[in-house]
C-alpha cells in the first residue's frame, strides 16, 4: 500500500509566476515528489510518496531553495535521550537522519540532548512520534525554547536558589537566636536561660533540616572513599548533639552542648551563603555578556522583512538593524553606515563608525543609522557566544595550585580525624572525664573545618578572571592566569600587533606644487594599500585630484598614467628606468642623496622628479605606552618580525625595545622564542597566521582581538580591543590575584595551625571554635572580593 504525505511550507523571495514555475519543476525532479508552488500565497505544496523516496527530501529541499536564492523557515526540535555510551549517540543520529523531513541532527552525550533541525512547517505530533519511533534509544520531546528563554530560565533558577539560601539562612538565624541570647545571659548570670527540652526542640531542626546538606555531602564523600569538610562538620556537630541528648535523657542537664552543635551549623550555613554570594558577584561579567544577546531579528523573507526569534536566524540571511537596536548576529554591512557601541563587548569606550563591508558583532548597539547586514555567524558561532564560553571555561578550569589545595584537603581531613581521636583519648586517660574528652575532640573537629582553605584560591581566581573580562581581556584557562604573574619577557610581532597593519605616508618631500594633486589623481582609483594611504592623506589636506587617464599598474614596481599626453609615474627605480628616467641623476639635480631603504615611492611628471615619500606601517598610538608600562613592571621586551631589518630597527628604537629580530619566517620566530625561553618565562603577542607556531610554543600566548582566527584560537589570552596596553593590565591583574591567593592561603594555614592545637589543649569550646572558623572564612571571602576594587587602567 502506497503512503502519500502532503507537506506545505512558505517560500520567500519569488518575484513572478515564472519563479514559481521553475521552482516547482526543480522540486519535481526529486524522486517521489509532486510539487506545486503558488506565487500568490508564497507557498510550496509537496505530495510525497514515501515508497519512492530514495533519500531524505528535506536536505534536498533546502539545497534547491539555496540554489534558487529563496528562503523558508527553519525550526529545531529538542529531545532528551537515555544513553549509556558514545556509540549510543552515533546510532541515534544515524537513525534520525533517515527520516525524510530531517535536515540535520546534532547530539550531546554529556547533556543527553538531541537537536533535530527541520523546516518549521514539518513539525507536528506525527513528526515527533515518528522520530521517537526511529530512535534505537528512548527519546522524550522537550518544549522548544530559545537561547533567551534558556537565559531567563537560568536566571530564574539562580534567583530561586538565592531565595532558598536566604530563607534557609533566615530560618537558621531565627531558630538559633535563643541560643545567642542564652550565651549573652551566661555572662551576667549562672542560671540557664533555656530549658533542656526547649534547647532540644530548637537544635533538632537545625541539626537535621538546616544541616541536611552537610549529611548529604558527607555521605557522598564517604561513598566515594574520601573525606571532605562535610565529614568534619557532621562528625563534630553530631557528636555534640547526641552527647547532649544522651546526657539530657540520663538526667544530667548541667552541661549540654545543643547550642554548640546548632551554632556550628548556623555559622557554616552563613559561610556557605556568603560563598554563594561571592560566586554570584564574580559571575557578573558573564551575565552582562549574556544580556547583550538580542531576542529577535528583522530578517528579509522575500520582498518583506519578518521579525523572527534569534535562534531561527541562518547564515547569509539579510537583516535590517534599526537605530538603537542590538546587532543580532555577526555579519557584514551591505548598506548604510552608523556608529556602533561595542563597549561591553570589547571595552572600547567610544562608538566605532561602521560602513559598507565592515564587520559587526552580535550584542553591540547600533547608533542613529539604519543598516542592512548579511549574517556570517549565528548561534554558538558568534563572537559574543565564544567570549561567554571562554570566560565560563576560564572560571571553571583548575590551575595547578588549585589541584595542590585539593590534594592538601584530601589528606587534611584524615589527619584532623586522627588528631580528634588522640585528643579524646588523651583527655579521657588524663582526666577520666568522658564528657570533657568529647567536648575537646568536638572542638578540634569544628575548628579544623577547612572552609577558608577551600575558598582561598577559587574565589580569588573567579574574581580575577571576571575582572579581566570586564577590562576586555579574555583568559581561556586558569593556568594562564597563574603563569602571567611570573612572566619576565614579552616577545612581540610587529605588523598588526604594535602597528595597525595599515600603510601610511612618511617623509613626504615635494619639489612641485602639483605633486599631491597629480599623485592623488593617479592613485584614487586603485585598491592597493599604498593608494588607499595616499587617498586618506590627501583627504585630510582637502587636496583636489588632477584628472589622470590611461592608468596602469605594474606589480612590484608601481603605477603610471597620462595627464595632457605627458607621463605621470609613481614607483621604484625599476619602474622609472622603463621610462628612461635616471633616478640618481634626478636626485642629484635636486641635491638629494639616494635613499637606502626599499620603501620609498618616487613620483615623476614630464620626465622630471616632482617628489617622493616613504611608506610605513602605522604605529598604534598606544604601543609606546604599552612598552613603557611593561618596562615599569620589570619585564624585558623583544620585537620579532618578518619585515625588513631597517623597518624593524627603526620601530624598535621608536618604541624603546632594545632587542629585535628582523626578516623572520614563522619557523625562525619559533626558534627565537625557544631561545628566549631558555632564560626567561616568555609571553608571545601576535595577530597573524604566521604567529601561530610561536603562540602555541610560548609560556603565555596573547592574541590581538582584530587578529586572525588561527592566532586567537591558538592563544591562551585574547585582547578584545587592539590595545597592547592591555598586556600590562593582564599582568597586573594576575599579580594582584596571586598576591590575594597567597594572603588567603597564609591566613588559612596560620588559622588552622594555631587553632587546632588550641582546641586540642582545651582552650576553645565548640561554640567559640565555630565562631572562629566562620570568621576565618569571611576574612578569605572579603579579601578575594577586594580584588574587584583595585584600580587598573590603560589610561596614560
Steps between C-alpha positions, in 0.01 A plus 500: 500500500641839398525766772472855375569801721407860425740766629483877459755766585552873426743616232637854516668691216289410193429797274284359219299203378804379309691474830228277641490289187876442494510419870213256458688331215812474715306331781340257253843368405519340843397134525155449649406870488214681326532873564284804454634848580256790541644847439198677652509310828883474492471134592614165365282191531668162459329164465752246625480132407709348781532167317691666215732703716863396465641749752374768743337784309540785751873555428422491128223758544740731686764455228255589222377808687857620562596444135199701385558775756181439698438455873269321739460471878716257699428349841691291751334217694665398827489156663633359825672165446600203715851392399769305679786539251625714211413232243136535608517862386630411155233234457228749590631765260522248215145375562341846521668620182306234309174692553416670167417835663815531712760756386769428759550334841740599777538342842689548825585192705590705808163676516301206353335739251415454129441795266307427181491772233211507255263747335253677724198373305608138542479500880186334635404215733537231234849627407614490865347154553671371184839623626448335838406175324812515279739545789663181634509664846220669697435865409278753674399816314583822681317826466687710246654804664724773364841589636346809658238285670777270620681801645180620668441152642859480625474840666164400646655184648788703642257747658298209639814342643603834648157537661525146638844576642368819658194323640706213641746741657218715643334194657835383637573842653150520646520155660848573634408841646406355844840327513677831431294669772577215739873540436479874575298437817770260625731802532271650764332200666576138584135400454428343159264707284364201305356173621658176365186398314471842335867475394426157350197639313715775349809288432325208325376688187828690486697176510296288260310744274727804471802269525364237260727624220807414708377145565436453129844636411670279757318190378598567138859558606520180700336304217780626280753373756618846599436746781419866445418784735135390514623189682665722764185709540276193533732324745553807717138618519353150526733417785396816686128446428479131591724540804268776626195287425655208689582719800149653501325162487732381776383790712831688504402842361788700641725494196310477173645611168195533280597863443847393377371255238229745392722806471761305303229407248373860484843657464611257230168556322575873517842435349342297220256781428781756483693265270192477277474879498868528407454266206194695387694826518797360309281370216361844414733525199342189346149618590564836337623328184194273495270799523660652191335239276202625299166320534402517133606635161331669203583253221418549132258232383440556131398862446418580860680496834362260760587501869626156607648363822876521519541120496329485159747735327710319240838575345469729192167646617446867417425689822387857556619675815307807610656790689551409865455125444743227601692329224345149511782290347846547350497629145616741232332832418354516148326838518517803729741630760470562872697526821496171692544486878730204570590600856362197685641259245848639434555757774531778240343806664421699184247389234667374184395614152388202290447525125439271202719185513581555869437215745252535784455269797205360690413690815637839394264800483417682177508880515286734292529334157297224335715208383448207268732215585568146384544247779831311503482325839196401707421326829811347660726625215463867593786683665276583796418134565866400468597769750242372748630145460860616553416690818292213641770250406769711667298532820427126513849374418752409767852630532781284643481688830130412527585135448766534772240639742269210412776252578573676828130491593485129416769416758402778739167340603648160604773680695241710684296189578814343642573812711139498628533132595830563678349803678205293621722215616754727670240702693306190604815321617629812674183611676271198477224746400322365192300819457802725511691279255210503257459878517866564419502251212183660358668843520791360295261372234315833480802730495678286240221533244708612199250750359756780477753270332243387246391856424848657489585427137175457301336821623803709405530321164138557409513867597827545308373349173177697531696824548714418195188444288362837609825663386476335157741212566384144439697237693429151365618305803603550861852372429559806281398728786738310726797528261446864400622636833832317457579637151838666456510554123247608233566427131302702246411456138503835320235524229148509637627476857703810576396652169157533340591287199411799280734692270562870569702767320817627670777746414307664214730718288342713222693691230186618319175657626300249292671199660208387719217580249682298230578216740136489620367495143726207421418298812135574585351223285742232624421249776865458600584573868744774395229661286261486795759672719551772237125565477462516880794741530369729227150499648638638827659788304193552277707442185312498168614234256634574154330298224726214393425266206634166372594385850688170522669323790804275483523246780798556726605822324226764520236678294494743205253700291469803273411866562472716188698242303781512758601202713438507874688221681507384864720207593850372565822550302423197281172652380668835431766327291228362268424862412869588454517702821832488685404520867851578626530784251161640603595484867832667431325787319285548809798474730359193675692190604354163387294323765645174632164343577269318259181660624525830310260595217629753242261709293601639160305722258620608157821300557583702814499395865227706673511331840528183701378345823568193712239248604475346844261306715319730743610451858210461738475814716488277810812295419762729654305524824450121495875436480568759769241341731662158457847637572367667815370159609855367465449299182733484200368535145603369158368574151489202262381585148509380144547859378824649368785565741496878454127517574516276807806683634329836461186370670701358792680830553176696478326286763798448730537125432869410537494154342362418156515235225406590142412308181387198701297215351240325722754225568767755594256681730445171677876444533556849642223442752651168609835674551336763720323229701834351606557810714153637573130428535377649171170630366449532123269768363380465140209535264569305182503144372880519481511562875304183585803267549670744738171565681451126549854464642499804733451461874215751470359584156312824436299577185370837386121516471517613137743223405446182303274223627798264507694733730203545734430128513864423574546768766415444865408866546321737260489881516148593392611837371823561312669681786837354603479689831259227611799263527631692800145510640475121471832455681392741775176306545694174515742642756219642714309173479803298601582737782143455627527121473826499698341718768195273515705182526730654761214597731317171440807294590595724794146479633489119490856468629424706812134414556522119487761474779304758702185287472689179576648648820158617616522875437202506260157352549292395194297824490802729504668270248201539262512878528876507435468263202230714339701817563796352310276413202353850495850645502597296193180590312524872570869502404419334165214739424738789572659418162196652329590839642861518382566789262649364178479727197643538150494878523829675445 
